[in-house]
Amino acid sequence: MRKIILINGMMCKKCVAHVQKALEKIPDTKIISISLENGTAEIESLADDTVIKQTLTETGFACTGIETKN
């Protein structure tokens, strides 16, 4: 399932790398893109939204929303 994640707190390329590393740890998740400019990450994942939000929070970023695309 394709998801667009809205992320607060990404300020630089190093932040993007931290978000990418965190999202890669979620089982059955493929990163499509991460946009520093838009504050978003687009992924393919079967993970529950709660798991995604918790993973980002533990990494120091706030997930402000997740939009699911079919």
N, C-alpha and C positions, 0 to 999 in steps of 0.2 A: 504494500500500500504506500503510495507517495504522500509525503507530508512536508508542509512548509512550517518551519519553526521560527517564531519571532523571538529574538534574543536581545536582552539589554545587557550592556556592560562591555561589549566588544569595542575596544578603542584602537587597536593596532593589529598588525599582521601576527604578532606573537599571540594575541588573544584568539585569533582565528585558528592558529595551530593548536591551542589548548582545547578549543571547542571541537575541532576535528578529532583530536586524540581521544577525547571523552566519548564522542559519538561512535567512534570505531570500536569501542569496548562493548557496545550494546549488541547482543547476539542478533543475527539475522538482519543487520542494518548495513545499508550501502549508502555512502555519501555521494550525492549528485553534485552539489555545489554549496559553498558558504560565501555569503556576501557581507563584507565588512561595511560597505556603503549603505546597504539596506537593513543590516542587522538581522539577517535571516540565514537559515540553513535549509536546504532541500535534501531530503533523504528518501530512500525506499526502505521501509521497515515494517515488520510485523509486531514490533514492541508496543506495549501499552503506552499511552501518552503520559501516564504517571511515572513510568520508568524513565522516559526521556526527560521530563521535567526534573526529576530527582537527580539524574545524572548531571545535568547542567548546573543545578543548584550546588551540588557537591563540588563542582569544578569552580564555582565562584561567579556564575552567570545566572541571570534571571530569565526564565522562559515566560514570556508574557502571553503566549498563545500558540496553538498548533492547529493548522488548517489541513484537513485531510482531502486529498485529491484521489479520485478513482481512476 
